[in-house]
Amino acid sequence: MNSSIDPGLMAGVGIFYVAMIAFFIYCQWRVWSKAGFNGAWSLLLLVPIVNLGAYLYFVFADWPVQKKALNDSTFE
């Protein structure tokens, strides 16, 4: 009994996997950009262990958007 997997199916799964990663990075790029950071920070989320540090920095850092809002005269 030969239990080989169809190469076309594996290619389809691989393409789907890469598309999901690209979509994840795109979404994270938007989140980082909206917070006022460089969107390239989202690329660090692909690196194991480093991604935890990037998230912790994102959570505890002062966001540039908040600093701008506090200094903006339209909110006074």
RARALIN-V691536 format. One record per backbone hydrogen bond with DSSP energy under -1.0 kcal/mol. CO is the residue of the C=O (numbers start at 1). NH is the residue of the N-H. If there is no record, write none. Layout:
# RARALIN-V691536
CO_NH + CO_NH
This chain:
# RARALIN-V691536
6_10 + 7_11 + 8_12 + 9_13 + 10_14 + 11_15 + 12_16 + 13_17 + 14_18 + 15_19 + 16_20 + 17_21 + 18_22 + 19_23 + 20_24 + 21_25 + 22_26 + 23_27 + 24_28 + 25_29 + 26_30 + 27_31 + 28_32 + 29_33 + 30_34 + 31_35 + 32_37 + 33_36 + 35_65 + 38_41 + 39_42 + 40_43 + 41_44 + 42_45 + 43_46 + 44_47 + 47_51 + 48_50 + 49_53 + 50_54 + 51_55 + 52_56 + 53_57 + 54_58 + 55_59 + 56_60 + 57_61 + 63_67 + 64_68 + 65_69 + 66_70 + 67_71 + 68_72 + 72_75 + 73_76
